[in-house]
C-alpha cells in the first residue's frame, strides 16, 4: 500500500508556473453602448446589480447570491430569456474563499445571451432554480457532485456521476488529477473487499497507461490470447497483425482494397 501524501495545499504548488501561458483578459464594453440597455435597466428595477458589462457580445450581470431566483425569473418572464443553456461553478477557494456560480441564458426571440454571475463562500449554499428551468435538476446535481456546492430546495440533491459514497469532489482544484487515496482503492474495496488490497494493488488512475498483463490482455497487439488463458512474460504467442478483414475489402464481389501484407510493405526513402 503506497504512502498517503496530504493534498490540502495543492493549489499553492505550481509545478510548471514558468510554462503556463496567461491569456489576456477579454475586452469589456459599456452596456450603454449596446443592445442590452433595456435588459440592464429592467433588472436594476428589481434588485441591485453589483456590476454589468459586455463581453464577447454577452451581457454579464453580477448579482447578490440571495437574489438569483428573482433575477433568473425576471429574465425569463419579463425579458424573454426562455432558455437556460448552462449553469456551473468555478473554484476560487484559494483566491477568494468560495465559488463563483454562473448561469448562461439565451433568448430565442431576441437572439441574445445573458450570463448571470454571483459568488458564495465555501460553506454557503444557494437557492435552486429547478422550478424555473427543469434542466437545472441535473445541472445543480452535477455542481454538487463535482464541486460540493449545496443547493437549497432542490428536489433530489444527490450525486449524478459518482457513487453516493464517493469521497471528495473531483473538480475542486485541491483534488489530485489521478484521484485521492480513497479513489485509488474504491473499486477494489467494493468488488473484492479491503482484504484483497495487497493482492490486487491500487487502481491505476492514469487513463493514458494500459497494463500489458491486465485481465483480458486486449492491449497486446500482435500477441493476443484468448480471455482467461494464463500468460506470463516470455511465453506469449506471436500472432500476425491484421489491419483489415481476410481477403481485403470487397463490394459486389469486386475487390476495392488489397489485403495489407506487412512483409511486402515498402518504406519510401523520400516524399514523391
Secondary structure, 3 states (H helix, E strand, C coil): CCCCCCCCCHHHCCCCHHHCCCCCCCCCECHHHCCCHHHHHHHHCCCCEEEEEEECCEEEEEECHHHHHHHHHHHHHCCCCCEEEEEEEEEEHHHHCEEEEEEEEEECCCCEEEEEEEEEECCCEEECCCCCCCCHHHHHHHHHHHHCCEEECCCCCCCCCCCCCCCCCCCCCCCCCCCCHHHHHHHHHHHCCHHHHHHHCCCCCCCCCCCCCCCCCCCCCCCCCCCCCCCCCCCCCCCCCCCCCCCCEEECCEEEECCCCCCCCCCCCCCC
